[in-house]
């Protein structure tokens, strides 16, 4: 019996999806991705068009990770 995904927090849903990834539980993944799309605090990156943009995004990503660690 599947858990009620709607009642799960994002962290619980993410954990469930990772633990059941071999089963490809699409219902859990769809809900998780739909929640991430509506996350107003999510930082989104466009696909880089040049290697320079790719490097800039990579450096920005590293700074964000370092900031989150502190």
Predicted model as a PDB file, atoms N, CA, C, CB and O in Angstrom, pLDDT in the B-factor column:
MODEL        1                                                                  
ATOM      1  N   UNK A   1       0.835  -1.180   0.000  1.00 77.00           N  
ATOM      2  CA  UNK A   1       0.000   0.000   0.000  1.00 77.00           C  
ATOM      3  C   UNK A   1       0.886   1.251   0.000  1.00 77.00           C  
ATOM      4  CB  UNK A   1      -0.953  -0.006   1.218  1.00 77.00           C  
ATOM      5  O   UNK A   1       1.809   1.379   0.804  1.00 77.00           O  
ATOM      6  N   UNK A   2       0.585   2.150  -0.904  1.00 82.00           N  
ATOM      7  CA  UNK A   2       1.378   3.372  -1.023  1.00 82.00           C  
ATOM      8  C   UNK A   2       0.957   4.385   0.040  1.00 82.00           C  
ATOM      9  CB  UNK A   2       1.227   3.980  -2.433  1.00 82.00           C  
ATOM     10  O   UNK A   2      -0.212   4.457   0.418  1.00 82.00           O  
ATOM     11  N   UNK A   3       1.913   5.156   0.510  1.00 88.00           N  
ATOM     12  CA  UNK A   3       1.550   6.218   1.456  1.00 88.00           C  
ATOM     13  C   UNK A   3       0.795   7.335   0.736  1.00 88.00           C  
ATOM     14  CB  UNK A   3       2.813   6.785   2.151  1.00 88.00           C  
ATOM     15  O   UNK A   3       0.797   7.423  -0.492  1.00 88.00           O  
ATOM     16  N   UNK A   4       0.161   8.171   1.526  1.00 92.00           N  
ATOM     17  CA  UNK A   4      -0.528   9.326   0.956  1.00 92.00           C  
ATOM     18  C   UNK A   4       0.518  10.414   0.710  1.00 92.00           C  
ATOM     19  CB  UNK A   4      -1.681   9.840   1.907  1.00 92.00           C  
ATOM     20  O   UNK A   4       0.971  11.078   1.642  1.00 92.00           O  
ATOM     21  N   UNK A   5       0.887  10.583  -0.540  1.00 92.00           N  
ATOM     22  CA  UNK A   5       1.950  11.528  -0.877  1.00 92.00           C  
ATOM     23  C   UNK A   5       1.571  12.971  -0.560  1.00 92.00           C  
ATOM     24  CB  UNK A   5       2.301  11.406  -2.342  1.00 92.00           C  
ATOM     25  O   UNK A   5       2.426  13.783  -0.206  1.00 92.00           O  
ATOM     26  N   UNK A   6       0.299  13.278  -0.689  1.00 92.00           N  
ATOM     27  CA  UNK A   6      -0.165  14.649  -0.441  1.00 92.00           C  
ATOM     28  C   UNK A   6       0.076  15.079   1.007  1.00 92.00           C  
ATOM     29  CB  UNK A   6      -1.652  14.769  -0.775  1.00 92.00           C  
ATOM     30  O   UNK A   6       0.283  16.261   1.281  1.00 92.00           O  
ATOM     31  N   UNK A   7       0.048  14.128   1.922  1.00 94.00           N  
ATOM     32  CA  UNK A   7       0.244  14.446   3.332  1.00 94.00           C  
ATOM     33  C   UNK A   7       1.714  14.545   3.714  1.00 94.00           C  
ATOM     34  CB  UNK A   7      -0.429  13.408   4.188  1.00 94.00           C  
ATOM     35  O   UNK A   7       2.034  15.004   4.811  1.00 94.00           O  
ATOM     36  N   UNK A   8       2.606  14.126   2.836  1.00 93.00           N  
ATOM     37  CA  UNK A   8       4.039  14.127   3.145  1.00 93.00           C  
ATOM     38  C   UNK A   8       4.621  15.527   2.983  1.00 93.00           C  
ATOM     39  CB  UNK A   8       4.791  13.131   2.239  1.00 93.00           C  
ATOM     40  O   UNK A   8       4.171  16.316   2.152  1.00 93.00           O  
ATOM     41  N   UNK A   9       5.622  15.808   3.792  1.00 92.00           N  
ATOM     42  CA  UNK A   9       6.382  17.040   3.595  1.00 92.00           C  
ATOM     43  C   UNK A   9       7.289  16.832   2.377  1.00 92.00           C  
ATOM     44  CB  UNK A   9       7.222  17.417   4.885  1.00 92.00           C  
ATOM     45  O   UNK A   9       7.446  15.710   1.898  1.00 92.00           O  
ATOM     46  N   UNK A  10       7.872  17.902   1.893  1.00 88.00           N  
ATOM     47  CA  UNK A  10       8.793  17.768   0.761  1.00 88.00           C  
ATOM     48  C   UNK A  10       9.961  16.857   1.111  1.00 88.00           C  
ATOM     49  CB  UNK A  10       9.313  19.142   0.326  1.00 88.00           C  
ATOM     50  O   UNK A  10      10.388  16.048   0.288  1.00 88.00           O  
ATOM     51  N   UNK A  11      10.478  16.986   2.329  1.00 90.00           N  
ATOM     52  CA  UNK A  11      11.611  16.144   2.753  1.00 90.00           C  
ATOM     53  C   UNK A  11      11.201  14.671   2.789  1.00 90.00           C  
ATOM     54  CB  UNK A  11      12.131  16.586   4.147  1.00 90.00           C  
ATOM     55  O   UNK A  11      11.952  13.805   2.341  1.00 90.00           O  
ATOM     56  N   UNK A  12      10.023  14.391   3.317  1.00 92.00           N  
ATOM     57  CA  UNK A  12       9.547  13.003   3.365  1.00 92.00           C  
ATOM     58  C   UNK A  12       9.329  12.452   1.957  1.00 92.00           C  
ATOM     59  CB  UNK A  12       8.241  12.910   4.178  1.00 92.00           C  
ATOM     60  O   UNK A  12       9.670  11.306   1.663  1.00 92.00           O  
ATOM     61  N   UNK A  13       8.759  13.283   1.103  1.00 90.00           N  
ATOM     62  CA  UNK A  13       8.502  12.841  -0.268  1.00 90.00           C  
ATOM     63  C   UNK A  13       9.806  12.597  -1.019  1.00 90.00           C  
ATOM     64  CB  UNK A  13       7.652  13.876  -1.013  1.00 90.00           C  
ATOM     65  O   UNK A  13       9.924  11.634  -1.777  1.00 90.00           O  
ATOM     66  N   UNK A  14      10.780  13.471  -0.805  1.00 88.00           N  
ATOM     67  CA  UNK A  14      12.097  13.313  -1.441  1.00 88.00           C  
ATOM     68  C   UNK A  14      12.748  12.002  -0.970  1.00 88.00           C  
ATOM     69  CB  UNK A  14      13.022  14.535  -1.112  1.00 88.00           C  
ATOM     70  O   UNK A  14      13.294  11.247  -1.774  1.00 88.00           O  
ATOM     71  N   UNK A  15      12.683  11.746   0.336  1.00 92.00           N  
ATOM     72  CA  UNK A  15      13.250  10.509   0.884  1.00 92.00           C  
ATOM     73  C   UNK A  15      12.554   9.295   0.298  1.00 92.00           C  
ATOM     74  CB  UNK A  15      13.139  10.491   2.413  1.00 92.00           C  
ATOM     75  O   UNK A  15      13.208   8.324  -0.083  1.00 92.00           O  
ATOM     76  N   UNK A  16      11.232   9.344   0.226  1.00 91.00           N  
ATOM     77  CA  UNK A  16      10.477   8.227  -0.355  1.00 91.00           C  
ATOM     78  C   UNK A  16      10.893   8.003  -1.807  1.00 91.00           C  
ATOM     79  CB  UNK A  16       8.956   8.494  -0.270  1.00 91.00           C  
ATOM     80  O   UNK A  16      11.142   6.869  -2.218  1.00 91.00           O  
ATOM     81  N   UNK A  17      10.967   9.078  -2.574  1.00 87.00           N  
ATOM     82  CA  UNK A  17      11.320   8.956  -3.993  1.00 87.00           C  
ATOM     83  C   UNK A  17      12.716   8.356  -4.162  1.00 87.00           C  
ATOM     84  CB  UNK A  17      11.249  10.330  -4.682  1.00 87.00           C  
ATOM     85  O   UNK A  17      12.937   7.534  -5.053  1.00 87.00           O  
ATOM     86  N   UNK A  18      13.657   8.766  -3.309  1.00 87.00           N  
ATOM     87  CA  UNK A  18      15.009   8.214  -3.402  1.00 87.00           C  
ATOM     88  C   UNK A  18      15.030   6.736  -3.010  1.00 87.00           C  
ATOM     89  CB  UNK A  18      15.972   9.010  -2.510  1.00 87.00           C  
ATOM     90  O   UNK A  18      15.711   5.930  -3.645  1.00 87.00           O  
ATOM     91  N   UNK A  19      14.297   6.391  -1.982  1.00 89.00           N  
ATOM     92  CA  UNK A  19      14.273   4.997  -1.530  1.00 89.00           C  
ATOM     93  C   UNK A  19      13.562   4.078  -2.518  1.00 89.00           C  
ATOM     94  CB  UNK A  19      13.601   4.904  -0.174  1.00 89.00           C  
ATOM     95  O   UNK A  19      13.843   2.880  -2.555  1.00 89.00           O  
ATOM     96  N   UNK A  20      12.646   4.619  -3.318  1.00 85.00           N  
ATOM     97  CA  UNK A  20      11.869   3.797  -4.249  1.00 85.00           C  
ATOM     98  C   UNK A  20      12.187   4.118  -5.706  1.00 85.00           C  
ATOM     99  CB  UNK A  20      10.383   3.990  -3.996  1.00 85.00           C  
ATOM    100  O   UNK A  20      11.373   3.858  -6.593  1.00 85.00           O  
ATOM    101  N   UNK A  21      13.352   4.675  -5.951  1.00 80.00           N  
ATOM    102  CA  UNK A  21      13.681   5.079  -7.325  1.00 80.00           C  
ATOM    103  C   UNK A  21      13.775   3.890  -8.274  1.00 80.00           C  
ATOM    104  CB  UNK A  21      14.994   5.845  -7.343  1.00 80.00           C  
ATOM    105  O   UNK A  21      13.499   4.031  -9.465  1.00 80.00           O  
ATOM    106  N   UNK A  22      14.156   2.732  -7.771  1.00 79.00           N  
ATOM    107  CA  UNK A  22      14.238   1.555  -8.643  1.00 79.00           C  
ATOM    108  C   UNK A  22      12.851   1.145  -9.140  1.00 79.00           C  
ATOM    109  CB  UNK A  22      14.903   0.379  -7.899  1.00 79.00           C  
ATOM    110  O   UNK A  22      12.714   0.538 -10.202  1.00 79.00           O  
ATOM    111  N   UNK A  23      11.833   1.485  -8.362  1.00 77.00           N  
ATOM    112  CA  UNK A  23      10.465   1.142  -8.742  1.00 77.00           C  
ATOM    113  C   UNK A  23       9.864   2.179  -9.692  1.00 77.00           C  
ATOM    114  CB  UNK A  23       9.594   1.011  -7.496  1.00 77.00           C  
ATOM    115  O   UNK A  23       8.776   1.983 -10.235  1.00 77.00           O  
ATOM    116  N   UNK A  24      10.593   3.290  -9.886  1.00 75.00           N  
ATOM    117  CA  UNK A  24      10.129   4.370 -10.754  1.00 75.00           C  
ATOM    118  C   UNK A  24       8.701   4.776 -10.412  1.00 75.00           C  
ATOM    119  CB  UNK A  24      10.216   3.949 -12.222  1.00 75.00           C  
ATOM    120  O   UNK A  24       7.812   4.755 -11.263  1.00 75.00           O  
ATOM    121  N   UNK A  25       8.505   5.135  -9.184  1.00 76.00           N  
ATOM    122  CA  UNK A  25       7.187   5.544  -8.719  1.00 76.00           C  
ATOM    123  C   UNK A  25       6.886   6.943  -9.278  1.00 76.00           C  
ATOM    124  CB  UNK A  25       7.113   5.530  -7.151  1.00 76.00           C  
ATOM    125  O   UNK A  25       7.242   7.955  -8.675  1.00 76.00           O  
ATOM    126  N   UNK A  26       6.235   6.976 -10.419  1.00 85.00           N  
ATOM    127  CA  UNK A  26       6.019   8.239 -11.119  1.00 85.00           C  
ATOM    128  C   UNK A  26       5.079   9.176 -10.366  1.00 85.00           C  
ATOM    129  CB  UNK A  26       5.468   7.972 -12.497  1.00 85.00           C  
ATOM    130  O   UNK A  26       5.224  10.395 -10.448  1.00 85.00           O  
ATOM    131  N   UNK A  27       4.136   8.626  -9.648  1.00 88.00           N  
ATOM    132  CA  UNK A  27       3.205   9.474  -8.900  1.00 88.00           C  
ATOM    133  C   UNK A  27       3.963  10.315  -7.871  1.00 88.00           C  
ATOM    134  CB  UNK A  27       2.123   8.613  -8.200  1.00 88.00           C  
ATOM    135  O   UNK A  27       3.724  11.516  -7.747  1.00 88.00           O  
ATOM    136  N   UNK A  28       4.865   9.685  -7.144  1.00 87.00           N  
ATOM    137  CA  UNK A  28       5.655  10.408  -6.143  1.00 87.00           C  
ATOM    138  C   UNK A  28       6.557  11.436  -6.814  1.00 87.00           C  
ATOM    139  CB  UNK A  28       6.499   9.428  -5.305  1.00 87.00           C  
ATOM    140  O   UNK A  28       6.673  12.564  -6.335  1.00 87.00           O  
ATOM    141  N   UNK A  29       7.192  11.061  -7.911  1.00 86.00           N  
ATOM    142  CA  UNK A  29       8.088  11.985  -8.608  1.00 86.00           C  
ATOM    143  C   UNK A  29       7.333  13.176  -9.191  1.00 86.00           C  
ATOM    144  CB  UNK A  29       8.835  11.254  -9.717  1.00 86.00           C  
ATOM    145  O   UNK A  29       7.808  14.310  -9.119  1.00 86.00           O  
ATOM    146  N   UNK A  30       6.163  12.922  -9.767  1.00 88.00           N  
ATOM    147  CA  UNK A  30       5.372  14.030 -10.338  1.00 88.00           C  
ATOM    148  C   UNK A  30       4.987  15.045  -9.260  1.00 88.00           C  
ATOM    149  CB  UNK A  30       4.097  13.485 -11.026  1.00 88.00           C  
ATOM    150  O   UNK A  30       5.090  16.256  -9.461  1.00 88.00           O  
ATOM    151  N   UNK A  31       4.549  14.535  -8.132  1.00 90.00           N  
ATOM    152  CA  UNK A  31       4.164  15.440  -7.052  1.00 90.00           C  
ATOM    153  C   UNK A  31       5.374  16.206  -6.526  1.00 90.00           C  
ATOM    154  CB  UNK A  31       3.495  14.660  -5.911  1.00 90.00           C  
ATOM    155  O   UNK A  31       5.294  17.407  -6.269  1.00 90.00           O  
ATOM    156  N   UNK A  32       6.482  15.512  -6.368  1.00 87.00           N  
ATOM    157  CA  UNK A  32       7.695  16.176  -5.890  1.00 87.00           C  
ATOM    158  C   UNK A  32       8.127  17.281  -6.852  1.00 87.00           C  
ATOM    159  CB  UNK A  32       8.831  15.156  -5.712  1.00 87.00           C  
ATOM    160  O   UNK A  32       8.438  18.389  -6.414  1.00 87.00           O  
ATOM    161  N   UNK A  33       8.150  16.996  -8.153  1.00 85.00           N  
ATOM    162  CA  UNK A  33       8.549  18.003  -9.140  1.00 85.00           C  
ATOM    163  C   UNK A  33       7.545  19.148  -9.209  1.00 85.00           C  
ATOM    164  CB  UNK A  33       8.701  17.364 -10.518  1.00 85.00           C  
ATOM    165  O   UNK A  33       7.934  20.300  -9.397  1.00 85.00           O  
ATOM    166  N   UNK A  34       6.280  18.848  -9.061  1.00 87.00           N  
ATOM    167  CA  UNK A  34       5.282  19.927  -9.093  1.00 87.00           C  
ATOM    168  C   UNK A  34       5.461  20.856  -7.893  1.00 87.00           C  
ATOM    169  CB  UNK A  34       3.846  19.343  -9.107  1.00 87.00           C  
ATOM    170  O   UNK A  34       5.260  22.065  -8.004  1.00 87.00           O  
ATOM    171  N   UNK A  35       5.835  20.292  -6.758  1.00 85.00           N  
ATOM    172  CA  UNK A  35       6.085  21.138  -5.587  1.00 85.00           C  
ATOM    173  C   UNK A  35       7.329  21.987  -5.785  1.00 85.00           C  
ATOM    174  CB  UNK A  35       6.231  20.283  -4.326  1.00 85.00           C  
ATOM    175  O   UNK A  35       7.362  23.150  -5.385  1.00 85.00           O  
ATOM    176  N   UNK A  36       8.344  21.412  -6.397  1.00 79.00           N  
ATOM    177  CA  UNK A  36       9.574  22.165  -6.611  1.00 79.00           C  
ATOM    178  C   UNK A  36       9.353  23.319  -7.579  1.00 79.00           C  
ATOM    179  CB  UNK A  36      10.673  21.247  -7.135  1.00 79.00           C  
ATOM    180  O   UNK A  36       9.942  24.388  -7.419  1.00 79.00           O  
ATOM    181  N   UNK A  37       8.503  23.107  -8.586  1.00 74.00           N  
ATOM    182  CA  UNK A  37       8.232  24.166  -9.563  1.00 74.00           C  
ATOM    183  C   UNK A  37       7.563  25.361  -8.903  1.00 74.00           C  
ATOM    184  CB  UNK A  37       7.351  23.637 -10.698  1.00 74.00           C  
ATOM    185  O   UNK A  37       7.782  26.501  -9.312  1.00 74.00           O  
ATOM    186  N   UNK A  38       6.752  25.107  -7.886  1.00 73.00           N  
ATOM    187  CA  UNK A  38       6.033  26.200  -7.246  1.00 73.00           C  
ATOM    188  C   UNK A  38       6.777  26.782  -6.053  1.00 73.00           C  
ATOM    189  CB  UNK A  38       4.679  25.729  -6.809  1.00 73.00           C  
ATOM    190  O   UNK A  38       6.257  27.666  -5.371  1.00 73.00           O  
ATOM    191  N   UNK A  39       7.988  26.299  -5.793  1.00 73.00           N  
ATOM    192  CA  UNK A  39       8.785  26.799  -4.673  1.00 73.00           C  
ATOM    193  C   UNK A  39       9.328  28.190  -5.029  1.00 73.00           C  
ATOM    194  CB  UNK A  39       9.956  25.811  -4.333  1.00 73.00           C  
ATOM    195  O   UNK A  39      10.199  28.329  -5.888  1.00 73.00           O  
ATOM    196  N   UNK A  40       8.798  29.211  -4.353  1.00 74.00           N  
ATOM    197  CA  UNK A  40       9.205  30.585  -4.675  1.00 74.00           C  
ATOM    198  C   UNK A  40      10.640  30.879  -4.265  1.00 74.00           C  
ATOM    199  CB  UNK A  40       8.278  31.573  -4.000  1.00 74.00           C  
ATOM    200  O   UNK A  40      11.231  31.845  -4.749  1.00 74.00           O  
ATOM    201  N   UNK A  41      11.211  30.063  -3.381  1.00 76.00           N  
ATOM    202  CA  UNK A  41      12.586  30.303  -2.948  1.00 76.00           C  
ATOM    203  C   UNK A  41      13.605  29.504  -3.769  1.00 76.00           C  
ATOM    204  CB  UNK A  41      12.729  29.957  -1.476  1.00 76.00           C  
ATOM    205  O   UNK A  41      14.813  29.631  -3.571  1.00 76.00           O  
ATOM    206  N   UNK A  42      13.109  28.694  -4.675  1.00 75.00           N  
ATOM    207  CA  UNK A  42      14.023  27.896  -5.486  1.00 75.00           C  
ATOM    208  C   UNK A  42      14.831  28.800  -6.414  1.00 75.00           C  
ATOM    209  CB  UNK A  42      13.246  26.842  -6.301  1.00 75.00           C  
ATOM    210  O   UNK A  42      14.321  29.783  -6.950  1.00 75.00           O  
ATOM    211  N   UNK A  43      16.063  28.455  -6.584  1.00 78.00           N  
ATOM    212  CA  UNK A  43      16.944  29.186  -7.496  1.00 78.00           C  
ATOM    213  C   UNK A  43      17.025  28.378  -8.780  1.00 78.00           C  
ATOM    214  CB  UNK A  43      18.377  29.424  -6.871  1.00 78.00           C  
ATOM    215  O   UNK A  43      17.401  27.205  -8.780  1.00 78.00           O  
ATOM    216  N   UNK A  44      16.668  29.026  -9.855  1.00 78.00           N  
ATOM    217  CA  UNK A  44      16.635  28.331 -11.132  1.00 78.00           C  
ATOM    218  C   UNK A  44      17.723  28.869 -12.048  1.00 78.00           C  
ATOM    219  CB  UNK A  44      15.258  28.473 -11.792  1.00 78.00           C  
ATOM    220  O   UNK A  44      17.986  30.071 -12.091  1.00 78.00           O  
ATOM    221  N   UNK A  45      18.339  27.969 -12.767  1.00 80.00           N  
ATOM    222  CA  UNK A  45      19.379  28.335 -13.720  1.00 80.00           C  
ATOM    223  C   UNK A  45      18.890  28.009 -15.121  1.00 80.00           C  
ATOM    224  CB  UNK A  45      20.715  27.598 -13.411  1.00 80.00           C  
ATOM    225  O   UNK A  45      18.343  26.934 -15.367  1.00 80.00           O  
ATOM    226  N   UNK A  46      19.092  28.944 -16.032  1.00 85.00           N  
ATOM    227  CA  UNK A  46      18.816  28.658 -17.436  1.00 85.00           C  
ATOM    228  C   UNK A  46      19.976  27.848 -17.983  1.00 85.00           C  
ATOM    229  CB  UNK A  46      18.603  29.972 -18.261  1.00 85.00           C  
ATOM    230  O   UNK A  46      21.085  27.898 -17.450  1.00 85.00           O  
ATOM    231  N   UNK A  47      19.721  27.106 -19.040  1.00 88.00           N  
ATOM    232  CA  UNK A  47      20.821  26.382 -19.654  1.00 88.00           C  
ATOM    233  C   UNK A  47      21.825  27.388 -20.203  1.00 88.00           C  
ATOM    234  CB  UNK A  47      20.311  25.435 -20.775  1.00 88.00           C  
ATOM    235  O   UNK A  47      21.446  28.327 -20.903  1.00 88.00           O  
ATOM    236  N   UNK A  48      23.087  27.200 -19.891  1.00 90.00           N  
ATOM    237  CA  UNK A  48      24.090  28.140 -20.407  1.00 90.00           C  
ATOM    238  C   UNK A  48      24.244  27.990 -21.923  1.00 90.00           C  
ATOM    239  CB  UNK A  48      25.452  27.916 -19.707  1.00 90.00           C  
ATOM    240  O   UNK A  48      24.153  26.898 -22.483  1.00 90.00           O  
ATOM    241  N   UNK A  49      24.480  29.139 -22.555  1.00 94.00           N  
ATOM    242  CA  UNK A  49      24.621  29.124 -24.013  1.00 94.00           C  
ATOM    243  C   UNK A  49      26.085  29.086 -24.437  1.00 94.00           C  
ATOM    244  CB  UNK A  49      23.937  30.345 -24.622  1.00 94.00           C  
ATOM    245  O   UNK A  49      26.410  28.710 -25.563  1.00 94.00           O  
ATOM    246  N   UNK A  50      26.958  29.480 -23.521  1.00 95.00           N  
ATOM    247  CA  UNK A  50      28.389  29.475 -23.823  1.00 95.00           C  
ATOM    248  C   UNK A  50      29.140  28.842 -22.658  1.00 95.00           C  
ATOM    249  CB  UNK A  50      28.910  30.917 -24.100  1.00 95.00           C  
ATOM    250  O   UNK A  50      28.586  28.647 -21.576  1.00 95.00           O  
ATOM    251  N   UNK A  51      30.398  28.529 -22.895  1.00 96.00           N  
ATOM    252  CA  UNK A  51      31.219  27.986 -21.802  1.00 96.00           C  
ATOM    253  C   UNK A  51      31.427  29.048 -20.727  1.00 96.00           C  
ATOM    254  CB  UNK A  51      32.589  27.486 -22.337  1.00 96.00           C  
ATOM    255  O   UNK A  51      31.555  28.716 -19.549  1.00 96.00           O  
ATOM    256  N   UNK A  52      31.462  30.319 -21.120  1.00 96.00           N  
ATOM    257  CA  UNK A  52      31.599  31.406 -20.150  1.00 96.00           C  
ATOM    258  C   UNK A  52      30.377  31.452 -19.221  1.00 96.00           C  
ATOM    259  CB  UNK A  52      31.776  32.765 -20.880  1.00 96.00           C  
ATOM    260  O   UNK A  52      30.522  31.573 -18.005  1.00 96.00           O  
ATOM    261  N   UNK A  53      29.199  31.356 -19.788  1.00 94.00           N  
ATOM    262  CA  UNK A  53      27.986  31.325 -18.967  1.00 94.00           C  
ATOM    263  C   UNK A  53      27.965  30.094 -18.061  1.00 94.00           C  
ATOM    264  CB  UNK A  53      26.735  31.343 -19.861  1.00 94.00           C  
ATOM    265  O   UNK A  53      27.559  30.173 -16.901  1.00 94.00           O  
ATOM    266  N   UNK A  54      28.401  28.973 -18.595  1.00 94.00           N  
ATOM    267  CA  UNK A  54      28.449  27.753 -17.803  1.00 94.00           C  
ATOM    268  C   UNK A  54      29.381  27.939 -16.604  1.00 94.00           C  
ATOM    269  CB  UNK A  54      28.911  26.563 -18.668  1.00 94.00           C  
ATOM    270  O   UNK A  54      29.047  27.545 -15.486  1.00 94.00           O  
ATOM    271  N   UNK A  55      30.535  28.534 -16.838  1.00 95.00           N  
ATOM    272  CA  UNK A  55      31.494  28.762 -15.752  1.00 95.00           C  
ATOM    273  C   UNK A  55      30.926  29.749 -14.728  1.00 95.00           C  
ATOM    274  CB  UNK A  55      32.834  29.289 -16.317  1.00 95.00           C  
ATOM    275  O   UNK A  55      31.100  29.560 -13.524  1.00 95.00           O  
ATOM    276  N   UNK A  56      30.247  30.801 -15.199  1.00 94.00           N  
ATOM    277  CA  UNK A  56      29.635  31.770 -14.288  1.00 94.00           C  
ATOM    278  C   UNK A  56      28.581  31.104 -13.409  1.00 94.00           C  
ATOM    279  CB  UNK A  56      29.007  32.928 -15.079  1.00 94.00           C  
ATOM    280  O   UNK A  56      28.520  31.348 -12.204  1.00 94.00           O  
ATOM    281  N   UNK A  57      27.763  30.270 -14.016  1.00 91.00           N  
ATOM    282  CA  UNK A  57      26.727  29.576 -13.248  1.00 91.00           C  
ATOM    283  C   UNK A  57      27.343  28.601 -12.249  1.00 91.00           C  
ATOM    284  CB  UNK A  57      25.773  28.830 -14.189  1.00 91.00           C  
ATOM    285  O   UNK A  57      26.861  28.456 -11.126  1.00 91.00           O  
ATOM    286  N   UNK A  58      28.403  27.943 -12.671  1.00 92.00           N  
ATOM    287  CA  UNK A  58      29.076  27.007 -11.775  1.00 92.00           C  
ATOM    288  C   UNK A  58      29.650  27.748 -10.570  1.00 92.00           C  
ATOM    289  CB  UNK A  58      30.192  26.248 -12.521  1.00 92.00           C  
ATOM    290  O   UNK A  58      29.527  27.279  -9.439  1.00 92.00           O  
ATOM    291  N   UNK A  59      30.276  28.900 -10.804  1.00 93.00           N  
ATOM    292  CA  UNK A  59      30.828  29.691  -9.695  1.00 93.00           C  
ATOM    293  C   UNK A  59      29.708  30.193  -8.780  1.00 93.00           C  
ATOM    294  CB  UNK A  59      31.648  30.887 -10.238  1.00 93.00           C  
ATOM    295  O   UNK A  59      29.851  30.173  -7.558  1.00 93.00           O  
ATOM    296  N   UNK A  60      28.611  30.635  -9.361  1.00 91.00           N  
ATOM    297  CA  UNK A  60      27.475  31.077  -8.554  1.00 91.00           C  
ATOM    298  C   UNK A  60      26.933  29.922  -7.722  1.00 91.00           C  
ATOM    299  CB  UNK A  60      26.363  31.657  -9.449  1.00 91.00           C  
ATOM    300  O   UNK A  60      26.623  30.088  -6.543  1.00 91.00           O  
ATOM    301  N   UNK A  61      26.824  28.760  -8.336  1.00 88.00           N  
ATOM    302  CA  UNK A  61      26.340  27.579  -7.623  1.00 88.00           C  
ATOM    303  C   UNK A  61      27.261  27.243  -6.451  1.00 88.00           C  
ATOM    304  CB  UNK A  61      26.234  26.378  -8.579  1.00 88.00           C  
ATOM    305  O   UNK A  61      26.781  26.944  -5.358  1.00 88.00           O  
ATOM    306  N   UNK A  62      28.566  27.288  -6.664  1.00 91.00           N  
ATOM    307  CA  UNK A  62      29.519  27.001  -5.585  1.00 91.00           C  
ATOM    308  C   UNK A  62      29.355  27.994  -4.443  1.00 91.00           C  
ATOM    309  CB  UNK A  62      30.964  27.040  -6.114  1.00 91.00           C  
ATOM    310  O   UNK A  62      29.382  27.608  -3.274  1.00 91.00           O  
ATOM    311  N   UNK A  63      29.182  29.290  -4.781  1.00 92.00           N  
ATOM    312  CA  UNK A  63      29.002  30.309  -3.733  1.00 92.00           C  
ATOM    313  C   UNK A  63      27.727  30.047  -2.939  1.00 92.00           C  
ATOM    314  CB  UNK A  63      28.958  31.725  -4.351  1.00 92.00           C  
ATOM    315  O   UNK A  63      27.714  30.193  -1.716  1.00 92.00           O  
ATOM    316  N   UNK A  64      26.654  29.661  -3.628  1.00 87.00           N  
ATOM    317  CA  UNK A  64      25.393  29.368  -2.942  1.00 87.00           C  
ATOM    318  C   UNK A  64      25.533  28.171  -2.005  1.00 87.00           C  
ATOM    319  CB  UNK A  64      24.282  29.104  -3.962  1.00 87.00           C  
ATOM    320  O   UNK A  64      24.994  28.179  -0.898  1.00 87.00           O  
ATOM    321  N   UNK A  65      26.248  27.156  -2.442  1.00 86.00           N  
ATOM    322  CA  UNK A  65      26.458  25.972  -1.591  1.00 86.00           C  
ATOM    323  C   UNK A  65      27.286  26.355  -0.371  1.00 86.00           C  
ATOM    324  CB  UNK A  65      27.162  24.831  -2.386  1.00 86.00           C  
ATOM    325  O   UNK A  65      26.968  25.954   0.749  1.00 86.00           O  
ATOM    326  N   UNK A  66      28.338  27.125  -0.583  1.00 91.00           N  
ATOM    327  CA  UNK A  66      29.177  27.556   0.548  1.00 91.00           C  
ATOM    328  C   UNK A  66      28.374  28.402   1.525  1.00 91.00           C  
ATOM    329  CB  UNK A  66      30.400  28.350   0.046  1.00 91.00           C  
ATOM    330  O   UNK A  66      28.510  28.256   2.739  1.00 91.00           O  
ATOM    331  N   UNK A  67      27.540  29.284   0.993  1.00 87.00           N  
ATOM    332  CA  UNK A  67      26.714  30.138   1.847  1.00 87.00           C  
ATOM    333  C   UNK A  67      25.749  29.298   2.672  1.00 87.00           C  
ATOM    334  CB  UNK A  67      25.938  31.161   1.000  1.00 87.00           C  
ATOM    335  O   UNK A  67      25.501  29.596   3.841  1.00 87.00           O  
ATOM    336  N   UNK A  68      25.208  28.258   2.070  1.00 82.00           N  
ATOM    337  CA  UNK A  68      24.253  27.404   2.770  1.00 82.00           C  
ATOM    338  C   UNK A  68      24.920  26.603   3.891  1.00 82.00           C  
ATOM    339  CB  UNK A  68      23.581  26.455   1.783  1.00 82.00           C  
ATOM    340  O   UNK A  68      24.277  26.265   4.884  1.00 82.00           O  
ATOM    341  N   UNK A  69      26.216  26.301   3.726  1.00 83.00           N  
ATOM    342  CA  UNK A  69      26.949  25.548   4.741  1.00 83.00           C  
ATOM    343  C   UNK A  69      27.156  26.380   5.999  1.00 83.00           C  
ATOM    344  CB  UNK A  69      28.298  25.084   4.190  1.00 83.00           C  
ATOM    345  O   UNK A  69      27.247  25.837   7.100  1.00 83.00           O  
ATOM    346  N   UNK A  70      27.230  27.697   5.836  1.00 81.00           N  
ATOM    347  CA  UNK A  70      27.527  28.557   7.000  1.00 81.00           C  
ATOM    348  C   UNK A  70      26.283  28.994   7.720  1.00 81.00           C  
ATOM    349  CB  UNK A  70      28.305  29.777   6.571  1.00 81.00           C  
ATOM    350  O   UNK A  70      26.366  29.717   8.714  1.00 81.00           O  
TER     351      UNK A  70                                                      
ENDMDL                                                                          
END                                                                             
